Amino acid sequence: MTRSLHCLVMGKVQGVGYRAWVKDIADKKGINGWVRNLSDGRVEVLAQGDEKVLEEFKEYLTRGPVTSQVEDIKCDHIDYDKEYSYFELRI
């Protein structure tokens, strides 16, 4: 099991470049995992990396790119069954 940060982001976060923006931040910060849209309009993020960097990453997720409007974010630290070696933008 790999300690991971799992987040659900709500608001105007689909169709505004949010996932690509998250991937760009993750790549710059050396974070592994994935981001994807959910059918209910939320964006789901699974991030793996240094605890301090993950907390900083969470702050970025809260802000989002200027084209988005993050209304709420729920994050939990979980033990995930897979360890990623890169950050993936999922469809």
Contact map, one row per residue, 1 for C-alpha under 8 A:
1110000000000000000000000000000000000000000000000000000000000000000000000000001111100000000
1111000000000000000000000000000000000000000000010000000000000000000000000000001111100000000
1111100000000000000000000000000000000000000000010000000000000000000000000000111100000000000
0111110000000000000000000000000000000000000001111000000000000000000000000000111100000000000
0011111000000000000000000000000000000000000011110000010000000000000000000011110000000000000
0001111100000000000000000000000000000000000111100000000000000000000000000011110000000000000
0000111110000000000000000000000000000000000111000000000000000000000000001111000000000000000
0000011111000000000000000000000000000000011110000000000000000000000000001110000000000000000
0000001111101000000000000000000000000000011110000000000000001100000001111100000000000000000
0000000111111000000000000000000000000000111000000000000000000000000001111000000000000000000
0000000011111000000000000000000000000000110000000000000000000000000111110000000000000000000
0000000001111101000000000000000000000000100000000000000000000000000111100000000000000000000
0000000011111111110000000000000000000000111000000000000000000000000111000000000000000000000
0000000000011111111000000000000000001000111000000000000000000000000000000000000000000000000
0000000000001111110000000000000000000000000000000000000000000000000000000000000000000000000
0000000000011111110000000000000000000000000000000000000000000000001100000000000000000000000
0000000000001111111110000000000000000000000000000000000000000000101100000000000000000000000
0000000000001111111111000000000000000000000000000000000000000001101100000000000000000000000
0000000000000100111111100000000000111000001000000000000000000000000000000000000000000000100
0000000000000000111111110000000000000000000000000000000000000000000000000000000000000000100
0000000000000000111111111000000000000000000000000000000000000001100000000000000000000000000
0000000000000000011111111100000000100000000000000000000000001001000000000000000000000000000
0000000000000000001111111110000001100000000000000000000000000000000000000000000000000011100
0000000000000000000111111111000000000000000000000000000000000000000000000000000000000000000
0000000000000000000011111111100000000000000000000000000010000000000000000000000000000000000
0000000000000000000001111111111100000000000000000000000010000000000000000000000000000010000
0000000000000000000000111111111100000000000000000000000000000000000000000000000000000110000
0000000000000000000000011111111000000000000000000000000000000000000000000000000000000000000
0000000000000000000000001111111000000000000000000000100010000000000000000000000000000000000
0000000000000000000000000111111100000000000000001000000000000000000000000000000000000000000
0000000000000000000000000111111110000000000000111100110000000000000000000000000000000110000
0000000000000000000000000110011111000000000000111000000000000000000000000000000000011111000
0000000000000000000000000000001111100000000011110000000000000000000000000000000000111111000
0000000000000000000000100000000111110000000011100000000000000000000000000000000000000011110
0000000000000000001001100000000011111000001111000000000000000000000000000000000000000001110
0000000000000000001000000000000001111100001110000000000000000000000000000000000000000000111
0000000000000100001000000000000000111110111100000000000000000000000000000000000000000000011
0000000000000000000000000000000000011111111100000000000000000000000000000000000000000000000
0000000000000000000000000000000000001111110000000000000000000000000000000000000000000000000
0000000000000000000000000000000000000111110000000000000000000000000000000000000000000000000
0000000001111100000000000000000000001111111000000000000000000000000000000000000000000000000
0000000111101100000000000000000000001111111100000000000000000000000000000000000000000000000
0000000111001100001000000000000000111100111110000000000000000000000000000000000000000000000
0000011110000000000000000000000000111100011111000000000000000000000000000000000000000000000
0000111110000000000000000000000011110000001111100000000000000000000000000000000000000000000
0001111000000000000000000000000011100000000111110000000000000000000000000000000000000000000
0001110000000000000000000000001111000000000011111000010000000000000000000000000000000000000
0111100000000000000000000000001110000000000001111100010000000000000000000000000000110000000
0001000000000000000000000000011100000000000000111110110000000000000000000000000000000000000
0000000000000000000000000000001000000000000000011111110000000000000000000000000000000000000
0000000000000000000000000000000000000000000000001111111000000000000000000000000000000000000
0000000000000000000000000000000000000000000000000111111100000000000000000000000000000000000
0000000000000000000000000000101000000000000000001111111110000000000000000000000000000000000
0000100000000000000000000000001000000000000000111111111111000000000000000000000000000000000
0000000000000000000000000000000000000000000000000011111111100000000000000000000000000000000
0000000000000000000000000000000000000000000000000001111111110000000000000000000000000000000
0000000000000000000000001100100000000000000000000000111111111000000000000000000000000000000
0000000000000000000000000000000000000000000000000000011111111100000000000000000000000000000
0000000000000000000000000000000000000000000000000000001111111110000000000000000000000000000
0000000000000000000000000000000000000000000000000000000111111111000000000000000000000000000
0000000010000000000001000000000000000000000000000000000011111111000000001000000000000000000
0000000010000000000000000000000000000000000000000000000001111111000001011000000000000000000
0000000000000000000000000000000000000000000000000000000000111111100011000000000000000000000
0000000000000000010011000000000000000000000000000000000000011111111111000000000000000000000
0000000000000000110010000000000000000000000000000000000000000011111100000000000000000000000
0000000000000000000000000000000000000000000000000000000000000001111110000000000000000000000
0000000000000001110000000000000000000000000000000000000000000001111110000000000000000000000
0000000000111001110000000000000000000000000000000000000000000001111111000000000000000000000
0000000000111000000000000000000000000000000000000000000000000011011111100000000000000000000
0000000011111000000000000000000000000000000000000000000000000111000111111000000000000000000
0000000011110000000000000000000000000000000000000000000000000000000011111000000000000000000
0000000011100000000000000000000000000000000000000000000000000100000001111100000000000000000
0000001111000000000000000000000000000000000000000000000000001100000001111110000000000000000
0000001110000000000000000000000000000000000000000000000000000000000000011111000000000000000
0000111100000000000000000000000000000000000000000000000000000000000000001111100000000000000
0000111000000000000000000000000000000000000000000000000000000000000000000111110000000000000
0011110000000000000000000000000000000000000000000000000000000000000000000011111000000000000
0011110000000000000000000000000000000000000000000000000000000000000000000001111100000000000
1111000000000000000000000000000000000000000000000000000000000000000000000000111110000000000
1111000000000000000000000000000000000000000000000000000000000000000000000000011111100000000
1100000000000000000000000000000000000000000000000000000000000000000000000000001111100000000
1100000000000000000000000000000000000000000000000000000000000000000000000000000111110000000
1100000000000000000000000000000010000000000000010000000000000000000000000000000111111000000
0000000000000000000000000000000110000000000000010000000000000000000000000000000001111110000
0000000000000000000000000000000110000000000000000000000000000000000000000000000000111110000
0000000000000000000000000010001110000000000000000000000000000000000000000000000000011111000
0000000000000000000000100110001111000000000000000000000000000000000000000000000000011111100
0000000000000000000000100000000111100000000000000000000000000000000000000000000000000111110
0000000000000000001100100000000001110000000000000000000000000000000000000000000000000011111
0000000000000000000000000000000001111000000000000000000000000000000000000000000000000001111
0000000000000000000000000000000000011000000000000000000000000000000000000000000000000000111
